Amino acid sequence: MTAVILAAVVGALFALGTFLLLRRDLIRVVWGLAIISQAANVYLLAMGGLAEGTADSVPILAGHGDHVPQTADPLVQALVLTAIVIGFGMTAFALVLSYRVYEEHDTLDVSDLGDRE
């Protein structure tokens, strides 16, 4: 049941991001890219899954005896955390560029920006 809900959330995020990418407003395009990158992060976390922990893979679990809890793959979490930070920086940069475009052209409409010479 949880996998179905997670798949629906990832699909909805990708659909919303694609919808926003197809808008004429430049700010909505930037938000669409940000939502798609977050959807990819949620997808990666969902695919990372849980694995049976061992004392070799997670040294802190060595003192737990025979009962070792399930653990998530730390590599996937580290990669997603890095992707979140990079995505936040790129979104901030794209918003600053959008503001600069608005100052130069007095519009954020993508079709109007393409018609200018």
C-alpha positions as CSV (number, residue, x, y, z in Angstrom):
1,M,0.0,0.0,0.0
2,T,2.8,2.4,0.8
3,A,4.5,1.7,-2.5
4,V,1.4,2.6,-4.4
5,I,1.0,5.9,-2.5
6,L,4.6,6.7,-3.0
7,A,4.4,5.9,-6.7
8,A,1.3,8.2,-7.0
9,V,3.1,11.0,-5.3
10,V,6.1,10.7,-7.5
11,G,3.9,10.6,-10.6
12,A,1.9,13.6,-9.4
13,L,5.1,15.6,-8.8
14,F,6.4,14.8,-12.3
15,A,3.1,15.6,-13.8
16,L,2.9,19.0,-11.9
17,G,6.4,19.8,-12.9
18,T,5.8,19.0,-16.5
19,F,2.6,21.1,-16.5
20,L,4.5,24.1,-15.0
21,L,7.3,23.7,-17.6
22,L,4.8,24.1,-20.4
23,R,3.5,27.5,-19.1
24,R,4.4,30.8,-20.6
25,D,5.4,32.5,-17.4
26,L,9.2,32.2,-16.7
27,I,8.7,31.9,-12.9
28,R,6.4,28.9,-13.4
29,V,9.0,27.3,-15.7
30,V,11.6,27.7,-12.9
31,W,9.2,26.2,-10.3
32,G,8.5,23.3,-12.8
33,L,12.2,22.5,-13.0
34,A,12.5,22.6,-9.2
35,I,9.5,20.3,-8.7
36,I,10.8,17.8,-11.3
37,S,14.2,17.7,-9.5
38,Q,12.5,17.1,-6.2
39,A,10.3,14.4,-7.8
40,A,13.6,12.7,-9.0
41,N,14.9,12.9,-5.4
42,V,11.8,11.3,-4.0
43,Y,12.0,8.6,-6.6
44,L,15.7,7.8,-5.8
45,L,14.9,7.6,-2.1
46,A,12.0,5.3,-2.8
47,M,14.1,3.0,-4.9
48,G,16.9,3.0,-2.3
49,G,14.7,0.9,0.0
50,L,15.5,-0.9,3.2
51,A,18.1,-3.7,3.6
52,E,18.9,-6.0,6.4
53,G,21.6,-4.4,8.4
54,T,24.8,-6.2,9.4
55,A,27.6,-5.3,11.6
56,D,29.9,-5.1,8.5
57,S,27.7,-2.6,6.7
58,V,26.8,-0.5,9.7
59,P,29.5,-0.8,12.5
60,I,27.3,0.8,15.2
61,L,24.9,-2.2,14.9
62,A,27.7,-4.5,16.2
63,G,26.5,-4.2,19.8
64,H,22.9,-5.2,19.0
65,G,23.5,-8.9,19.1
66,D,21.4,-11.1,16.9
67,H,18.6,-8.7,16.3
68,V,19.8,-6.2,13.8
69,P,17.2,-3.7,12.5
70,Q,16.6,-2.9,8.8
71,T,18.6,0.1,7.6
72,A,18.4,2.4,4.6
73,D,21.3,2.7,2.2
74,P,23.3,5.7,3.4
75,L,24.8,6.2,-0.1
76,V,21.4,7.0,-1.6
77,Q,20.6,9.4,1.2
78,A,24.0,11.2,0.8
79,L,23.4,11.5,-3.0
80,V,19.9,12.8,-2.5
81,L,21.0,15.3,0.1
82,T,23.7,16.6,-2.3
83,A,21.1,16.8,-5.1
84,I,18.7,18.8,-2.8
85,V,21.4,21.4,-2.0
86,I,22.5,21.7,-5.6
87,G,18.9,22.0,-6.7
88,F,18.2,24.7,-4.2
89,G,21.2,26.7,-5.4
90,M,20.2,26.3,-9.0
91,T,16.6,27.4,-8.3
92,A,17.9,30.5,-6.5
93,F,20.2,31.3,-9.4
94,A,17.4,30.8,-11.9
95,L,15.1,33.1,-10.0
96,V,17.8,35.8,-9.9
97,L,18.2,35.4,-13.7
98,S,14.4,35.7,-14.1
99,Y,14.4,38.9,-12.1
100,R,17.2,40.2,-14.3
101,V,15.2,39.3,-17.4
102,Y,12.2,41.2,-16.0
103,E,14.3,44.3,-15.3
104,E,15.7,44.2,-18.9
105,H,12.5,43.4,-20.8
106,D,9.6,44.3,-18.5
107,T,8.0,41.0,-19.0
108,L,8.3,37.4,-17.9
109,D,6.2,35.9,-20.7
110,V,8.4,33.5,-22.6
111,S,6.7,34.0,-25.9
112,D,7.1,37.8,-25.7
113,L,10.8,37.3,-24.9
114,G,11.3,35.2,-28.0
115,D,9.8,37.8,-30.3
116,R,12.2,40.6,-29.2
117,E,15.3,41.5,-31.2
